[in-house]
Amino acid sequence: MTGRILPLGVMPLNPVAVGLATEQQGQYGLLRSALGEPVIHNQQTGRVWTIDWPQLVELARAAGIDEHDPAVAAEAASAIARAMGKAAR
């Protein structure tokens, strides 16, 4: 299994809240640990799942993040430029 579920009642040190998602199964908090690692907290069960960056990058690669599509890359660059208030070049 990628990532790990911490023992019940254990929370990484100094977590910082990033967001909250409500799904059919419940509410999940997205946190960032003191080491910067992503943490998911199930609000109903109190259980915590965390993943280190190398594992997260591997999941992204498996999902296809490294596949290059020039049209998508150009659109992303344009959107970033617009968000930063600059004209796309």
C-alpha positions in Angstrom: 0.0 0.0 0.0 1.2 3.5 -0.8 1.3 5.8 2.1 0.6 4.7 5.6 -2.2 4.9 8.2 -0.9 6.1 11.5 -2.0 4.4 14.8 -5.4 5.7 16.0 -4.9 9.0 17.9 -1.5 9.7 16.4 -1.1 13.0 14.4 2.1 14.3 12.8 3.7 17.1 14.7 2.5 20.6 14.0 0.1 19.9 11.2 -1.2 22.9 9.2 -4.7 22.7 7.7 -4.8 23.1 3.9 -8.4 22.2 3.1 -11.5 20.2 3.8 -13.3 17.8 1.4 -16.8 16.4 1.9 -17.5 13.2 0.1 -20.3 10.7 0.3 -18.2 8.7 2.8 -17.6 11.7 5.1 -15.4 14.7 5.6 -11.6 14.6 5.1 -9.1 17.2 6.2 -6.1 17.8 4.1 -3.1 18.9 6.2 0.6 19.4 5.8 2.9 17.9 8.3 5.8 19.9 9.9 8.0 18.1 7.3 5.8 19.3 4.5 4.2 15.9 3.8 0.5 15.6 2.8 -1.8 14.2 5.4 -5.4 13.1 5.1 -7.5 13.1 8.3 -10.9 11.3 8.3 -13.1 13.6 10.4 -15.5 10.8 11.4 -13.0 8.0 12.3 -10.1 10.2 13.5 -7.8 8.1 11.4 -4.8 9.7 9.7 -3.1 8.7 6.4 0.2 10.2 5.3 2.4 9.8 2.3 6.0 10.9 1.7 6.9 13.0 -1.4 8.7 10.2 -3.3 5.6 8.0 -3.0 3.3 10.9 -4.0 5.4 11.7 -7.1 5.4 8.0 -8.0 1.6 8.0 -7.9 1.5 11.1 -10.1 3.9 9.4 -12.6 1.7 6.3 -12.6 -1.3 8.6 -13.4 0.5 10.0 -16.4 1.9 13.4 -15.2 5.1 12.9 -17.2 3.3 12.4 -20.5 3.9 15.5 -22.7 1.1 17.0 -24.7 2.2 20.3 -26.3 -1.3 21.7 -26.5 -2.0 21.1 -22.8 1.4 22.5 -21.9 0.7 25.7 -23.9 -2.7 26.1 -22.3 -1.3 25.6 -18.8 1.4 28.2 -19.5 -1.2 30.7 -20.8 -3.4 30.1 -17.7 -0.5 30.7 -15.4 0.5 33.8 -17.3 -3.0 35.2 -17.1 -3.2 34.4 -13.4 0.0 36.3 -12.8 -1.3 39.2 -14.9 1.2 38.7 -17.7 0.6 38.2 -21.4 1.5 34.7 -22.6 4.5 34.6 -24.9 
